């Protein structure tokens, strides 16, 4: 009878030790700090790769704009719509020409558009 009890007790100890050192580490596998950091870095790299692929796909799908196209697709050169060294002011206040001259601007042209009820002044920058 004593042998049976000792055998059962020994078997129980072997089961408990086996559970603690073999089975439990396999079940309760929490990542270490290094493993978690590696997973985080890998996730960030994957996210950046996905963003890069999405950006490339978007760039491929974007319509190509011809820089020589003018407004409304007329096909004129945009440099024709830009005059270097000039500024246009619409609906300037009273005494604007004098104030602009004090600041070093030169009034090149001044017109009133009666149909719109506004004035336009073309200035040369200092």
C-alpha positions in Angstrom: 0.0 0.0 0.0 2.8 2.3 0.9 4.4 1.7 -2.6 1.2 2.7 -4.3 1.0 5.9 -2.4 4.7 6.7 -3.1 4.3 5.9 -6.8 1.2 8.1 -7.0 2.9 10.9 -5.1 6.0 10.7 -7.3 3.9 10.7 -10.5 2.1 13.7 -9.2 5.4 15.6 -8.6 6.6 14.6 -12.1 3.4 16.0 -13.6 3.6 19.2 -11.7 7.3 19.8 -12.6 6.6 18.9 -16.2 3.7 21.3 -16.3 5.7 24.2 -14.7 8.8 23.8 -16.9 7.5 22.4 -20.2 3.9 23.1 -20.8 3.4 26.4 -19.1 6.2 28.3 -21.0 4.6 27.2 -24.2 1.1 28.3 -23.2 2.1 31.6 -21.5 4.5 33.0 -24.2 4.5 36.7 -23.5 7.0 38.6 -25.7 10.1 40.1 -24.0 10.9 43.8 -24.4 13.3 43.0 -27.2 10.8 40.9 -29.0 8.1 43.5 -28.6 10.4 46.2 -29.9 11.3 44.1 -32.9 7.6 43.6 -33.6 6.9 47.3 -33.3 9.8 48.1 -35.7 8.6 45.5 -38.2 5.0 47.0 -38.0 6.3 50.5 -38.6 8.3 49.3 -41.6 5.3 47.5 -43.1 3.2 50.6 -42.6 5.7 52.8 -44.3 6.0 50.3 -47.2 2.2 50.3 -47.6 2.1 54.1 -47.6 4.8 54.2 -50.2 3.0 51.8 -52.4 -0.3 53.8 -52.0 1.5 57.0 -52.9 3.1 55.5 -56.0 -0.3 54.2 -57.1 -1.9 57.6 -56.5 0.9 59.3 -58.4 0.3 56.9 -61.4 -3.4 57.6 -61.3 -3.1 61.4 -61.1 -3.8 63.1 -64.4 -0.8 64.5 -66.1 -0.8 68.3 -66.4 1.0 69.9 -69.3 2.8 73.0 -67.9 2.4 74.7 -71.3 -1.4 74.6 -70.9 -2.9 78.0 -70.1 -6.1 78.7 -68.2 -9.0 76.7 -69.3 -6.8 74.5 -71.5 -6.2 77.2 -74.1 -2.7 75.9 -74.6 -0.9 79.2 -74.2 2.4 79.5 -72.2 1.7 80.5 -68.6 4.7 83.0 -68.8 2.4 85.0 -71.1 0.1 85.6 -68.1 2.9 86.8 -65.8 4.8 90.1 -66.0 8.0 90.1 -63.9 8.5 93.1 -61.7 4.8 94.3 -61.8 1.9 94.2 -59.4 -1.7 94.9 -60.1 -3.9 96.4 -57.4 -7.7 96.3 -57.8 -10.0 98.9 -56.2 -7.2 100.9 -54.5 -8.2 103.4 -51.8 -7.9 107.2 -52.2 -4.4 108.6 -52.3 -3.1 105.2 -53.2 -0.8 106.4 -55.9 0.9 108.9 -53.6 1.4 106.2 -50.9 2.8 103.8 -53.4 5.2 106.4 -54.7 6.5 107.0 -51.2 7.2 103.3 -50.8 9.2 103.2 -54.0 6.6 101.8 -56.4 6.1 103.4 -59.8 2.6 103.8 -61.1 2.6 102.5 -64.7 -1.1 102.6 -65.5 -4.3 103.5 -63.8 -7.8 102.7 -65.2 -11.3 102.7 -64.0 -13.7 99.9 -65.1 -17.1 101.6 -65.0 -19.0 98.4 -65.9 -17.6 96.7 -62.7 -17.4 99.8 -60.6 -13.7 99.3 -59.7 -10.4 100.8 -60.4 -7.2 99.0 -61.4 -3.6 100.2 -60.9 -0.5 98.6 -62.4 2.7 99.2 -60.4 6.3 98.6 -61.1 8.0 97.1 -58.0 11.0 99.0 -56.5 
